[in-house]
Amino acid sequence: MAKRVFMPSKDFFKTEEENTDLQFIAKTFAGFEEILAKELKQLGARNVEPKGRSVRFSGDLGFLYKANLGLRSALRILQPIKHFIADSTDMLYDEAKRIQWSDYLSIHDTFSINFTVNSEIFSHGQFAALRLKDALVDYFKENTGKRPSVDKEDADILIDLMIAENQVFISVDSSGDPLYKRGYRKDVGVAPLNETLAAGLMLHTGWKGEVALMDPMCGSGTLLIEATLIALDIPPATFRSDFAFMKWKNYDEELFLKIRESRLDRIRDLRMPVIGFDKRMGMVEKARENIRNAGLDEFIRIEQADFFEHDFSELKKGIMVFNPPYGKKMELPEIEFFSHIGDRLKQHFSGWDAWIISPQEVKSIGLKAEKRLATFNGDIPCNWAKYRMFSGERKAFVQENLGVE
Ligand SMILES: C[S@@+](CC[C@H](N)C(=O)[O-])C[C@H]1O[C@@H](n2cnc3c(N)ncnc32)[C@H](O)[C@@H]1O
């Protein structure tokens, strides 16, 4: 007789904690997966797994609140409901109708569907979303005779539909307004950086306030504000009062308030100067206003100055972060503008580190990049590159510090 072999279930090796875990997906920008995965691990997420433009992780409901409050490089956090394969909109409808929708909403809730479709089978994303809506509505009609309504502007429950070829992912969105909507930025300039992008770039530099920080073309001040929030350990969602999970059936307000309070307690100090410059007075005023809105005016100073003319010699050495202008409205051709920046850095900023975000088509600024992260600013492929300005000859520096020629 064949021996009976004990076959443990997939969950057998999990601890009790992991068995009560919920699965989540945090979305981010291309190139930021590792930055977000690191943030998630530091916050205490389990089973952190970076994928294209997103990171999967698990945790309990309290962790979901913590993640929405504290993640700097995430755009939104989804809770997956169902993943299946469908080769037609009818299959999508059938599978979606089998979901226990009453776990997520009631007939009194309103809902909306956000979709991202990248598929030859589902060439009309709008139609796929419509079939998902039909499935949800028919589920309720058949079970209760009534149906919840769609509200495109201000729905209670936000459903996310993502299709990649024949893979269908249906989730509920726990964030609502994307997490880059921090709430401190009322007035912006011509090309402000997205707050999540700025925060991810700053996390990548590793700056936490140990040396001075300067943005010589600061615009509305986003890089400096996000950097200062990092250094002070202030959660980026401090200024937000609304998250989509607050309308979920399982929303635990007491737990949320407790987590929010404990998160706000952990505030560090910042002793190093944080300074921004812009050549346009209008931008200087906008940046100052945003800094005031974020409650950071005691930490960040903004002045009017032209990077190519101002005497910066009174400043402490530290790191510089740049988001120079690019696009159609440039006074000089882009390549020339960036090589002027390179020249100015070489001649006047020895001892500084500079991080510059520039379009990938700007191949060189005349300095050798020490590190490079490929990402996007809007739809422009960009590099976030680190340049080190040596005092004296680069060769001597390399020999002295690295012991190589
Ligand atoms: C792309 S914007 C920066 C946007 C900023 N990161 C934000 O989030 O708002 C570039 C800024 O560089 C400034 N600028 C351009 N040339 C400059 C110069 N020579 N010196 C100082 N600022 C300059 C512009 O006025 C503009 O505000």
Ligand as a Chemical Component Dictionary entry (heavy atoms), coordinates in Angstrom:
data_LIG
# 
_chem_comp.id                   LIG 
_chem_comp.type                 NON-POLYMER 
_chem_comp.pdbx_formal_charge   0 
_chem_comp.three_letter_code    LIG 
# 
loop_
_chem_comp_atom.comp_id 
_chem_comp_atom.atom_id 
_chem_comp_atom.alt_atom_id 
_chem_comp_atom.type_symbol 
_chem_comp_atom.charge 
_chem_comp_atom.model_Cartn_x 
_chem_comp_atom.model_Cartn_y 
_chem_comp_atom.model_Cartn_z 
_chem_comp_atom.pdbx_ordinal 
LIG C1  C1  C 0  10.749 73.285 -14.396 1  
LIG S1  S1  S 1  10.685 74.656 -13.346 2  
LIG C2  C2  C 0  10.962 73.979 -11.755 3  
LIG C3  C3  C 0  9.702  73.413 -11.197 4  
LIG C4  C4  C 0  9.807  73.017 -9.756  5  
LIG N1  N1  N 0  10.628 71.821 -9.559  6  
LIG C5  C5  C 0  8.419  72.826 -9.156  7  
LIG O1  O1  O 0  8.088  71.713 -8.722  8  
LIG O2  O2  O -1 7.649  73.773 -9.202  9  
LIG C6  C6  C 0  12.187 75.466 -13.668 10 
LIG C7  C7  C 0  12.342 76.777 -12.904 11 
LIG O3  O3  O 0  13.660 77.257 -13.200 12 
LIG C8  C8  C 0  13.627 78.670 -13.160 13 
LIG N2  N2  N 0  14.822 79.173 -13.877 14 
LIG C9  C9  C 0  15.100 79.122 -15.198 15 
LIG N3  N3  N 0  16.321 79.647 -15.441 16 
LIG C10 C10 C 0  16.837 80.035 -14.251 17 
LIG C11 C11 C 0  18.038 80.641 -13.844 18 
LIG N4  N4  N 0  18.966 80.981 -14.733 19 
LIG N5  N5  N 0  18.240 80.881 -12.535 20 
LIG C12 C12 C 0  17.303 80.545 -11.617 21 
LIG N6  N6  N 0  16.100 80.000 -11.939 22 
LIG C13 C13 C 0  15.869 79.740 -13.235 23 
LIG C14 C14 C 0  12.308 79.006 -13.826 24 
LIG O4  O4  O 0  11.872 80.306 -13.463 25 
LIG C15 C15 C 0  11.392 77.877 -13.323 26 
LIG O5  O5  O 0  10.647 78.305 -12.195 27 
# 
loop_
_chem_comp_bond.comp_id 
_chem_comp_bond.atom_id_1 
_chem_comp_bond.atom_id_2 
_chem_comp_bond.value_order 
_chem_comp_bond.pdbx_ordinal 
LIG C1  S1  SING 1  
LIG S1  C2  SING 2  
LIG S1  C6  SING 3  
LIG C2  C3  SING 4  
LIG C3  C4  SING 5  
LIG C4  N1  SING 6  
LIG C4  C5  SING 7  
LIG C5  O1  DOUB 8  
LIG C5  O2  SING 9  
LIG C6  C7  SING 10 
LIG C7  O3  SING 11 
LIG C7  C15 SING 12 
LIG O3  C8  SING 13 
LIG C8  N2  SING 14 
LIG C8  C14 SING 15 
LIG N2  C9  SING 16 
LIG N2  C13 SING 17 
LIG C9  N3  DOUB 18 
LIG N3  C10 SING 19 
LIG C10 C11 SING 20 
LIG C10 C13 DOUB 21 
LIG C11 N4  SING 22 
LIG C11 N5  DOUB 23 
LIG N5  C12 SING 24 
LIG C12 N6  DOUB 25 
LIG N6  C13 SING 26 
LIG C14 O4  SING 27 
LIG C14 C15 SING 28 
LIG C15 O5  SING 29 
# 
